[in-house]
Amino acid sequence: MSLESAAEAIRARMGGNSSLGATVKFDCGEEGVVFIDAASTPSTVTTEDGAADCTVKCSLDTLEALVAGDLDATSAFMQGKIKVEGDMGVAMRLSSVL
């Protein structure tokens, strides 16, 4: 899975109107970012960088496992596979997207 395919999978799950109500960035380092703008209608998911309410730092492999449902976000956080910066409340609502 590539960064673009991860973005497409998230886009498909969210649809055009997400209840997330915030912006989130998955920062995969040199691989790039997946940016979710669920604060606007319709919601968008891109691989373009932007300022976000919440940034989740992880490897591309971890993002792929989260999107595929092979890894639980809470477990990933507890194992140190993801780091969260910004609004932790937004991070907690990500389960509706993932």
C-alpha positions in Angstrom: 0.0 0.0 0.0 1.3 3.5 -0.8 0.5 6.8 0.8 -2.0 7.6 -1.9 -3.8 4.3 -1.5 -4.0 4.9 2.3 -5.5 8.3 1.6 -8.0 6.7 -0.8 -9.0 4.2 1.8 -9.6 6.9 4.4 -11.5 9.0 1.8 -13.8 6.0 1.1 -14.5 5.4 4.7 -15.2 9.1 5.5 -17.5 9.9 2.6 -18.3 13.5 1.9 -19.4 14.4 5.4 -17.4 13.3 8.4 -18.5 13.8 12.0 -14.8 14.4 13.0 -15.2 18.1 12.7 -11.5 18.9 12.7 -8.3 18.7 10.6 -5.9 15.8 11.1 -2.5 15.1 9.6 -0.8 11.7 9.5 2.8 12.5 9.2 4.8 9.6 7.9 8.1 11.5 7.7 10.0 11.4 4.4 7.2 9.2 2.9 4.8 12.2 3.2 1.5 13.1 4.8 -2.2 12.3 4.6 -4.2 15.4 5.5 -7.8 15.1 6.5 -10.0 18.2 6.4 -13.2 17.2 8.1 -13.8 20.7 9.4 -15.2 21.7 6.0 -18.0 20.3 3.9 -17.5 18.2 2.0 -14.6 16.6 3.9 -11.4 16.1 1.9 -8.4 13.7 2.2 -5.2 14.6 0.4 -1.5 13.9 0.5 -0.8 17.7 0.6 0.7 19.1 3.8 -1.2 21.7 5.9 -1.7 23.0 9.4 -3.8 20.6 11.5 -5.7 20.5 14.8 -4.1 17.1 15.5 -0.9 15.5 14.0 -0.3 11.8 14.3 3.3 10.9 13.6 3.8 7.3 12.5 5.6 5.2 9.9 3.8 4.4 6.6 3.7 0.7 7.6 1.8 1.7 10.8 -0.6 3.9 8.9 -1.3 1.1 6.5 -2.0 -1.3 9.4 -4.3 1.2 11.0 -6.2 1.8 7.8 -6.4 -2.0 7.0 -7.8 -2.6 10.5 -4.8 -4.8 11.4 -3.7 -2.5 14.2 -5.9 -0.7 16.8 -5.0 3.0 17.3 -5.1 2.7 21.1 -2.7 -0.2 21.0 -0.4 1.6 18.5 -0.3 4.6 20.9 0.5 2.5 23.9 3.2 0.6 22.0 4.8 3.9 20.9 4.1 3.3 17.2 2.2 6.6 16.9 2.8 9.9 18.6 0.1 12.5 18.9 0.6 16.3 18.8 -2.1 18.8 19.3 -5.8 18.2 20.2 -6.0 14.8 21.9 -9.8 14.9 21.7 -9.6 14.9 18.0 -7.2 11.9 18.1 -9.7 10.0 20.2 -12.4 10.6 17.6 -10.3 9.2 14.8 -11.7 5.7 15.4 -14.7 6.8 13.4 -12.4 7.3 10.4 -10.1 4.3 11.0 
